[in-house]
């Protein structure tokens, strides 16, 4: 009897190009899962491609910074509507200081405390959060967490 292969998860990573350093670290943490065929990482090109790719995804890792909020990828605050429409679970990583009163990010599962963005953390603490993300993308997306 042959073992059946688990369905591959499509993971979309959404970030502004100015946050490339954090983006590269996220990719490094997901590489083993990608290499084993457990996930397929879909990288962004532009806002139009993003809408098309969201249809196929289970999770979207969002790297939030003021650069991201100011970019076309933010969809003028309609990003959460897109996630809800396509049934995508956003995993939000706060990379830099953001004026939260002017964002659409309410009711999301934060990976790190929005008051303590990655820009204020030491490298080993960021790695702890990225480890959690790499573990979370392999779990059932309907599972709810009170806190990370």
Phi, psi and omega in degrees: 000129182274142177286140178273140181278134178295147179296136180284133177275136171268123181244125178256135178246125184243119183203155173278149182300334179293343180258031185301324181298314179291320178305313179299323179293320177299313179302317179301321180287334181269346183306314180300322179291323178292316180298324179279358179079013182277331179224158172239118181269124179254119182267150182281150171240304179207176185296322180294319178296324182301314181299317178297314184290329181300330180300334185259000190259153173263314181238152170229119176273119184249122177265106188262126175210173177295328175302315180295315180301326181275355185269163176296338181294341180284344178056041177050041176085005181262010184300316180296326176299318178297315179301313180297319181299317183268358180070033181264134178269114178279135172250107190263120176254121181271113185266328184214171180295132183224146173278095187295338179293344183248025181238168178263004188275087175233144178069025179260164175270104178283138175279314177241161180296125180302336179280349179233076181293164179305328181297344179254003184252155173282158185304317183294329179288321176299317179299324177299317178294320181291328173299316178299320179297314181297330176283320184296322184293347178266359182261170177298125182293345180277349179292129182258146178239137174285321176205160180276000000 
